[in-house]
Amino acid sequence: MKRSRKNFVIDSLAFMFFLFLVSTGIILHYLLPHGSGGSRSIWGMSRHDWGDIHFYASIGFLAILAIHLILHWNWIVNLIRGKKRMASGRRSLLGLVGVFSIIAVAVSPLLSPIEGAKKSNVEAKHEKHISEAESDINGSLTLGEVQSKTKVPVSYLIKELGLPESTSAETKLGKLKNQHGFSMDRVRMLIENYKPPN
């Protein structure tokens, strides 16, 4: 393959991956923002699914850029070195320091410890209570029993599961699941994501 054709293919792929990164980034930031959970989707894919696409697009973009740099390595080296003169060694050293500084800044968040957000005592108690009760959620419980166990209001579950407003708190989850097609995992996720009003 001719060098010009090779460059065209590599640059076209880089542009394609870049577009995927931008579009999925817009989807994650604006259309399916943090906290939208499984209640919203685009093309049948949730925020989590679009996050996977965003991640793999970034890996693809990085791979294509690496290939691009390899193909143009001699040009890059010659540009950094410049014309042969007394200061060319210093210029090369500054170029290397600059490249390694950029790499260090880019990689440092990956090597840093992950910190949890500090929660108020009310939130911490609520989450502990929910995590203990959440594992016991099954189809034999009524909506009212779920509320008693988790302190998550029946009205919230009815709204988020898309149930009719007239749904009784005495209706069992298993029956509602069969009628409306949601999963028990969906119920558990809603309970986990519920934030009590201040």
Secondary structure, 3 states (H helix, E strand, C coil): CCHHHHHHHHHHHHHHHHHHHHHHHHHHHHHCCCCCHHHCCECCECHHHHHHHHHHHHHHHHHHHHHHHHHCHHHHHHHHHCCCCCCHHHHHHHHHHHHHHHHHHHHHHHHCCCCCCCCCHHHHHHHHHHHHHHCCCCCCCEHHHHHHHHCCCHHHHHHHCCCCCCCCCCCEHHHHHHHHCCCHHHHHHHHHHCCCCC
